[in-house]
């Protein structure tokens, strides 16, 4: 069993997938399982990924590439990844975003040292003309109050959360799939947080969210768009 499973859905991200994958393969943390879910992408994303596997052979041996015969959407791809993950912890990534090189090490170390079920990090939004930093909410022993603060926070996302695998399995948690393409993170994130015994906010910006991708769901609220 590896320590951390990273799940990356792939669909129409050929312009960005190289930066995403390099940031994951160049992590300072070694014991990572990479799960790439090809959600029937029509572009060259998988070919680019394959080329990168030859560049990072030490990472390639810990990679799984799963191919969907037909597009299932972001949440469907994530659920496929969850179903095959073997790590002690799970973290999700979008194929057009990228990580700071110490992200997995920092979050895993915090989880282990603090006995946390979930660790949340801070993140930044990358626009064409600016960069905006976002700091997630702090957590206290008062779960109700903490959840209320989190629900009121404008960015309830799944990709800044390192979560114990057991929480997914014990409570049979997964992403909503029925036409859920906008704010789909909110539903799963809140359920994971609800079932966690200890939650830690790591006050460090470790995830870079790409707002340059015009095909992103953040640029169009239609469920026909993939993000």
Secondary structure as UniProt FT lines:
FT   STRAND          4..10
FT   TURN            14..16
FT   HELIX           17..25
FT   STRAND          32..38
FT   HELIX           45..55
FT   HELIX           57..60
FT   TURN            61..62
FT   STRAND          63..67
FT   HELIX           73..84
FT   STRAND          89..94
FT   TURN            95..96
FT   STRAND          98..99
FT   TURN            101..102
FT   HELIX           103..114
FT   STRAND          118..126
FT   STRAND          131..134
FT   HELIX           143..152
FT   TURN            159..160
FT   STRAND          161..164
FT   HELIX           165..170
FT   TURN            171..172
FT   TURN            178..179
FT   HELIX           184..195
FT   STRAND          199..210
FT   TURN            214..215
FT   HELIX           217..219
FT   TURN            223..224
//
